[in-house]
Amino acid sequence: MLAALVVVLLVAAVQKKNSLRCREVHVEIEGAEEHVFVDEKHLLKQLEKMGADSGAAINSIKLRWLETKIERDAWIKNAELYFDNNRVLQVKIEERQPLARVFTVSGSSFYIDSAGTRLPLSERQSARVPVFTSFPSDRTRLAGADSVLLLEVKMIAQTIARDSFWTDLVSQVDITPQRTYQMIPQLGNQTIVLGTADNLDDKLTRLYSFYRQVWAKAGFEKYERIDVQYAGQVVATRKGAAAAVADSAKALQQLNTSIAQANSLGAGAIPALPSVPGQAATAKRDTANATGAARRAAVRQTANPPKPSGNNRPAGRRPRAVMPGRH
């Protein structure tokens, strides 16, 4: 008799459970306070199409199957579904957090997250993250050197994201054909040469020291290039320095050409000057001094013009004594 009663109670419990209906569907997206790449309304419509809606029988809603379907969205890192005691379907979504936006050499772009997962662009939202340009491949699956390069991009982006100073300063990182890196800051108009991704923390430490000790005094517009790729060094190039070197080199080339022409006319064998920046600068100064001397002489000539002689001789020439000829 007791066994029959137990069976009856179990059957009643099962029937009651089968008759229970979902009262509500509640979606919570973790990480939505920063970026909303997963749209709640769109997700609710998807769940409704898959049979998970208010009023649906609880036993007809396949929770594990729904989780698998939802996680096919590239922006959803993890999905967890369960019913609470009030028959509310709780949908917990963990959204992937974009770390960097990568532009390829062909102009297409994508995001990557902290796991290096490639994420598509969204029509609803754009992330404020560092931009990396000139990535060499458009392929979804990378191998060899391109795979290593994307790992380096992720590492550099993570290093920038760890410090609010670099997050605020760095807007773009260019990938060179040699697979090295150059940063473009948001303030000023400089190029920061990082070189390879090795020893990045040390390079940024030296760069930060340069900002504090030098740049803060000289201003943001004094330098056009800052090189930290070599250990223990910060090589800063002031604006216009490259043009000055180019002018010196041009002057040196002109001087060597003049010497070569003199040699061809028999002026003697004069060795050409080597292309050394210091000597180029000296040559430029010598040329400038000679030009200045010529100009000063011309000014003196103009200031004191020779007076007419009145004897049909060219002005400015001294008379010559003419001796009578012998007969």
Secondary structure, 3 states (H helix, E strand, C coil): CHHHHHHHHHHHHHHHHHHCECCEEEEEEECCCCCCCCCHHHHHHHHHHCCCCCCCEHHHCCHHHHHHHHCCCCCEEEEEEEECCCCEEEEEEEECCEEEEEEECCCCEEEEECCCCEECCCCCCCCCCCEEEEECCCCCCCCCHHHHHHHHHHHHHHHHHHCHHHHHHEEEEEECCCCCEEEEECCCCCEEEEECCCCHHHHHHHHHHHHHHHHHHHCCCCEEEEECCCCCCCEEEECCHHHHHHHHHHHHHHHHHHHHHHHHCCCCCCCCCCCCHHHHHHHHHHHHHHHHHHHHHHHHHHHCCCCCCCCCCCCCCCCCCCCCCCC
